[in-house]
Amino acid sequence: MGIAYHASHIVWFEVGRSDLCRAAGVPYSEMEREGFFFVVTEVSCRYLKPAYYDQEIVVRTWLKEINRRAARFSYELVSVDGATVIAEGQSRHLVLDRAGQRKAMPDRWVEALRRIGADSSEPHPDPA
């Protein structure tokens, strides 16, 4: 069919989320080293237009809400020229420790993620 597999959109959301955290100075690899895990508890994707094989897209990602124990991110997949929104979605995450118990994130991470969210009225773009 020449159309990207629907589950790829969720993977692209993850790439956008990881890049947003890295841009905030909170790389996910550092979180894991320190024993913190962002576990997905909810994810949604609304498919608006098809994404085609070999089509370049941009993943726009922004933080909707955060506290020390949970976060919600929003996403848009758009054409490189920004003219077409291909999909939009959200994901919600709990912060857990290695044993799977809820854990509070350090304040420095929460503040860094809030800052990057407050720094721009535009979502953080990530070419996929």
KASUL-V427389 format. One record per residue. RES is the residue in one small letter. PSI is psi in whole degrees, 0 to 359 (none if undefined). BURIAL is # if it has 16 or more other ideal C-beta (glycine too) atoms within 10 Angstrom, else .. Layout:
res=<RES | RES>
psi=<PSI | PSI>
burial=<BURIAL | BURIAL>
//
This chain:
res=<m | g | i | a | y | h | a | s | h | i | v | w | f | e | v | g | r | s | d | l | c | r | a | a | g | v | p | y | s | e | m | e | r | e | g | f | f | f | v | v | t | e | v | s | c | r | y | l | k | p | a | y | y | d | q | e | i | v | v | r | t | w | l | k | e | i | n | r | r | a | a | r | f | s | y | e | l | v | s | v | d | g | a | t | v | i | a | e | g | q | s | r | h | l | v | l | d | r | a | g | q | r | k | a | m | p | d | r | w | v | e | a | l | r | r | i | g | a | d | s | s | e | p | h | p | d | p | a>
psi=<340 | 11 | 140 | 141 | 136 | 327 | 341 | 329 | 320 | 321 | 317 | 324 | 316 | 320 | 315 | 317 | 316 | 317 | 323 | 315 | 317 | 317 | 332 | 353 | 18 | 70 | 142 | 327 | 324 | 319 | 312 | 319 | 325 | 5 | 24 | 137 | 128 | 99 | 129 | 125 | 346 | 138 | 141 | 150 | 128 | 116 | 118 | 321 | 156 | 148 | 132 | 152 | 139 | 5 | 132 | 133 | 164 | 135 | 113 | 129 | 138 | 156 | 122 | 316 | 153 | 146 | 187 | 345 | 353 | 159 | 153 | 130 | 151 | 154 | 151 | 136 | 123 | 158 | 156 | 324 | 356 | 2 | 337 | 123 | 119 | 319 | 160 | 152 | 180 | 157 | 146 | 141 | 138 | 152 | 121 | 161 | 184 | 333 | 0 | 15 | 147 | 142 | 142 | 130 | 149 | 143 | 324 | 324 | 317 | 314 | 321 | 318 | 321 | 318 | 314 | 328 | 326 | 342 | 342 | 140 | 350 | 146 | 155 | 119 | 146 | 112 | 134 | none>
burial=<. | . | . | # | . | . | . | . | # | # | . | # | # | # | . | # | # | # | # | # | # | . | # | # | . | # | . | # | . | . | # | . | . | . | . | # | . | # | . | . | . | . | # | . | # | . | . | . | . | . | # | . | . | . | . | . | # | # | # | # | # | # | # | . | . | # | . | . | . | # | # | . | # | # | # | # | # | # | . | . | . | . | . | . | . | # | # | # | # | . | # | # | # | # | # | # | . | . | . | . | . | . | # | . | # | . | . | . | # | # | . | # | # | . | . | # | # | . | . | . | . | . | # | # | # | # | . | #>
//
